[in-house]
């Protein structure tokens, strides 16, 4: 089922070794791709990518996302080529803009569209064996960049995208785009239209860009505290990090975000809400969030979750990442989905999530 994916090590794992069992379970139940998010703790993307590649035979693999400016471009190009050959072409290098407050705190420059476009051009030249001399562009100044003159690789590149500029960039330049969790149906449709329109305007086949919905999938077979963490906790963490962007993108009421930020319980939580908040704190935060803010998710019974996942495809996406749950947690939903899966609808989709 190459139209379905999951995030390995969703949320805050106890150990990166949990990935091994997740990959085996996901592949066994027929999921198409494993996506890798990067956090600067025990979720370093290059290491995790290699682990997924070495423990799987069929799964597509994508970073969603890593940041182009945290590694030298020659290192990133080498990493992607290594993954490409290790997996027999199952890897997509997925980029993102990063979290601006975190970048500011760490002294890392904020990422621009011009930097991403310049960086993508460098990657594609290096993968074709080209030596780049005297590069001076938005992605940086480099006297020489070179990997191997014999290289002739076609490695997909993707982007996790929020706003119209990022979506349009993906449409005109990239192979894959991953939308954000808790996008409303209207936002998802608008995002897909932006990507497809930008591709056409750039003279590309609009179907050449594979669009993935990142769709929170939290069935009621999970314990109540886990459901809270994967819904209220996850959305609360996003609002902590880039709430203005989420509210603006979904056309939500900014006054609700201001009340959330001003709340004493929210202000008292020393870190990411989905990581450190107690069940009692999550119950309180749930009262601050309108139902419609939590509605863009697969909730309820396994059958209801499967129906919600299928409905995402009617919004124009090519794939659905069932976000926030491990393959074992997704098993009842996947079983229900398989019984509903339209025959022939997804034939021809590659395992590589950017192909």
ZAMARGU-4260 file (C-alpha; in steps of 0.2 Angstrom, whole numbers, plus 5000, padded with zeros to 4 digits):
<rodrens>
0) 5000/5000/5000 | 5012/5013/4994 | 4999/5027/4996 | 5001/5025/5015 | 5015/5030/5027
5) 5020/5032/5045 | 5032/5041/5055 | 5045/5030/5064 | 5049/5035/5082 | 5033/5046/5082
10) 5034/5059/5096 | 5046/5057/5110 | 5053/5039/5110 | 5062/5031/5124 | 5076/5024/5113
15) 5080/5025/5094 | 5081/5006/5094 | 5062/5006/5095 | 5063/5010/5076 | 5069/4992/5072
20) 5053/4984/5078 | 5042/4998/5070 | 5050/4996/5053 | 5048/4977/5053 | 5030/4979/5059
25) 5026/4992/5046 | 5033/4983/5032 | 5024/4967/5037 | 5007/4975/5037 | 5010/4982/5020
30) 5013/5001/5023 | 5022/5010/5009 | 5034/5022/5017 | 5043/5027/5033 | 5045/5045/5036
35) 5059/5052/5048 | 5057/5068/5058 | 5072/5075/5066 | 5074/5082/5083 | 5090/5087/5091
40) 5091/5073/5104 | 5090/5055/5099 | 5082/5058/5082 | 5097/5063/5071 | 5090/5060/5053
45) 5106/5052/5045 | 5108/5039/5058 | 5089/5034/5058 | 5089/5034/5039 | 5103/5021/5038
50) 5094/5011/5052 | 5078/5010/5042 | 5087/5006/5026 | 5097/4992/5034 | 5082/4984/5042
55) 5069/4985/5028 | 5068/4978/5010 | 5053/4987/5003 | 5048/5002/5013 | 5051/5019/5005
60) 5061/5031/5016 | 5060/5050/5017 | 5067/5063/5029 | 5052/5074/5034 | 5061/5084/5037
65) 5080/5089/5040 | 5087/5106/5037 | 5099/5110/5023 | 5109/5122/5033 | 5114/5111/5048
70) 5126/5101/5037 | 5139/5105/5024 | 5131/5102/5006 | 5144/5089/5002 | 5140/5080/5017
75) 5121/5080/5014 | 5124/5075/4995 | 5135/5061/5001 | 5122/5055/5014 | 5108/5055/5001
80) 5118/5046/4988 | 5123/5033/5002 | 5105/5031/5006 | 5100/5030/4988 | 5112/5016/4984
85) 5110/5007/5001 | 5091/5005/4998 | 5091/5002/4979 | 5082/5019/4976 | 5070/5020/4990
90) 5076/5036/4998 | 5069/5054/4996 | 5079/5068/5004 | 5065/5079/5012 | 5070/5096/5018
95) 5061/5109/5029 | 5062/5127/5035 | 5065/5123/5053 | 5058/5131/5069 | 5063/5149/5069
100) 5064/5152/5088 | 5075/5136/5090 | 5086/5142/5075 | 5087/5159/5084 | 5092/5152/5100
105) 5105/5140/5093 | 5112/5154/5082 | 5107/5146/5066 | 5102/5157/5051 | 5084/5156/5046
110) 5080/5147/5030 | 5074/5156/5015 | 5066/5150/4999 | 5080/5156/4989 | 5092/5146/5000
115) 5082/5130/4997 | 5081/5133/4978 | 5100/5136/4977 | 5104/5121/4988 | 5092/5109/4978
120) 5102/5115/4962 | 5118/5110/4970 | 5112/5093/4976 | 5106/5089/4958 | 5123/5094/4950
125) 5133/5084/4963 | 5123/5069/4960 | 5126/5070/4942 | 5145/5070/4945 | 5148/5088/4942
130) 5162/5098/4951 | 5155/5115/4956 | 5168/5128/4957 | 5167/5145/4965 | 5149/5144/4970
135) 5142/5160/4978 | 5124/5160/4981 | 5110/5160/4994 | 5115/5143/5000 | 5133/5149/5004
140) 5150/5152/4996 | 5160/5136/4992 | 5177/5136/4983 | 5174/5119/4977 | 5160/5105/4979
145) 5162/5088/4972 | 5158/5070/4976 | 5162/5058/4962 | 5163/5061/4943 | 5156/5044/4939
150) 5139/5048/4949 | 5123/5049/4938 | 5110/5048/4952 | 5092/5053/4951 | 5087/5056/4970
155) 5070/5064/4974 | 5070/5079/4985 | 5055/5084/4995 | 5049/5099/5006 | 5038/5100/5021
160) 5027/5115/5017 | 5015/5127/5026 | 5013/5143/5017 | 5009/5147/4999 | 5027/5152/4995
165) 5034/5135/5001 | 5020/5126/4992 | 5023/5135/4976 | 5042/5131/4977 | 5038/5113/4979
170) 5027/5113/4964 | 5039/5121/4952 | 5055/5113/4958 | 5053/5097/4969 | 5047/5080/4968
175) 5037/5078/4985 | 5028/5089/4997 | 5023/5084/5014 | 5009/5095/5022 | 5007/5098/5040
180) 4997/5090/5053 | 4980/5097/5058 | 4977/5105/5041 | 4958/5108/5038 | 4950/5100/5023
185) 4949/5118/5015 | 4968/5121/5019 | 4973/5104/5012 | 4963/5107/4996 | 4970/5124/4994
190) 4988/5118/4997 | 4986/5104/4984 | 4979/5117/4971 | 4994/5129/4975 | 5007/5115/4972
195) 4998/5109/4956 | 4996/5126/4949 | 5014/5131/4952 | 5020/5115/4943 | 5009/5119/4928
200) 5016/5137/4928 | 5034/5130/4928 | 5030/5119/4913 | 5030/5103/4923 | 5017/5089/4924
205) 5007/5093/4940 | 5006/5075/4944 | 5025/5075/4945 | 5025/5081/4963 | 5019/5068/4975
210) 5008/5077/4989 | 5007/5069/5006 | 4994/5073/5019 | 5001/5072/5036 | 4985/5066/5045
215) 4984/5063/5064 | 4977/5045/5066 | 4972/5042/5084 | 4960/5028/5086 | 4949/5025/5102
220) 4957/5008/5104 | 4972/5018/5112 | 4972/5023/5130 | 4964/5039/5135 | 4980/5047/5140
225) 4989/5042/5124 | 4975/5049/5114 | 4977/5066/5123 | 4995/5066/5121 | 4994/5063/5102
230) 4980/5076/5099 | 4979/5089/5112 | 4998/5087/5116 | 5004/5087/5098 | 4993/5102/5093
235) 4998/5111/5109 | 5016/5109/5104 | 5014/5115/5087 | 5005/5131/5094 | 5020/5133/5106
240) 5033/5133/5091 | 5024/5141/5077 | 5006/5145/5082 | 5005/5161/5072 | 5009/5151/5056
245) 4996/5137/5060 | 4982/5150/5064 | 4986/5160/5048 | 4987/5145/5037 | 4970/5137/5043
250) 4961/5154/5044 | 4958/5151/5063 | 4954/5164/5076 | 4970/5172/5082 | 4962/5177/5098
255) 4961/5159/5103 | 4979/5157/5101 | 4982/5172/5112 | 4972/5165/5126 | 4981/5148/5124
260) 4998/5157/5126 | 4992/5168/5141 | 4985/5153/5150 | 4995/5149/5167 | 4995/5131/5164
265) 5002/5132/5147 | 5015/5145/5153 | 5020/5133/5167 | 5025/5118/5156 | 5044/5118/5155
270) 5046/5111/5137 | 5036/5103/5123 | 5018/5100/5129 | 5017/5083/5120 | 5033/5078/5129
275) 5032/5084/5147 | 5013/5089/5151 | 5004/5078/5163 | 4987/5070/5159 | 4979/5083/5170
280) 4988/5097/5161 | 4982/5090/5144 | 4964/5089/5150 | 4965/5107/5155 | 4973/5112/5138
285) 4959/5103/5129 | 4947/5116/5136 | 4957/5130/5128 | 4956/5122/5110 | 4941/5123/5100
290) 4934/5107/5093 | 4937/5112/5075 | 4955/5114/5079 | 4957/5096/5084 | 4944/5090/5070
295) 4957/5087/5056 | 4962/5070/5062 | 4956/5052/5061 | 4947/5048/5077 | 4935/5036/5084
300) 4934/5017/5079 | 4946/5009/5067 | 4932/5009/5054 | 4930/5028/5057 | 4948/5031/5056
305) 4950/5021/5040 | 4935/5031/5032 | 4944/5047/5037 | 4960/5042/5029 | 4952/5037/5013
310) 4943/5054/5013 | 4960/5063/5012 | 4963/5057/4995 | 4947/5065/4989 | 4955/5082/4994
315) 4968/5079/4980 | 4983/5071/4989 | 4993/5056/4983 | 4997/5049/5000 | 4993/5049/5018
320) 5005/5048/5032 | 4996/5041/5047 | 5004/5053/5059 | 5007/5051/5078 | 5006/5032/5080
325) 5017/5017/5078 | 5013/5003/5066 | 5007/4992/5081 | 4995/5007/5086 | 4989/5008/5068
330) 4986/4990/5065 | 4967/4990/5068 | 4966/5005/5057 | 4976/4998/5043 | 4966/4982/5043
335) 4950/4992/5042 | 4958/5002/5028 | 4963/4987/5018 | 4945/4981/5018 | 4940/4998/5010
340) 4954/5001/4999 | 4948/5004/4981 | 4954/4991/4969 | 4966/4998/4956 | 4966/5016/4962
345) 4984/5017/4968 | 4992/5005/4956 | 5008/5011/4949 | 5013/5021/4965 | 5032/5019/4968
350) 5038/5013/4985 | 5049/5029/4986 | 5038/5042/4993 | 5046/5055/4981 | 5045/5045/4965
</rodrens>
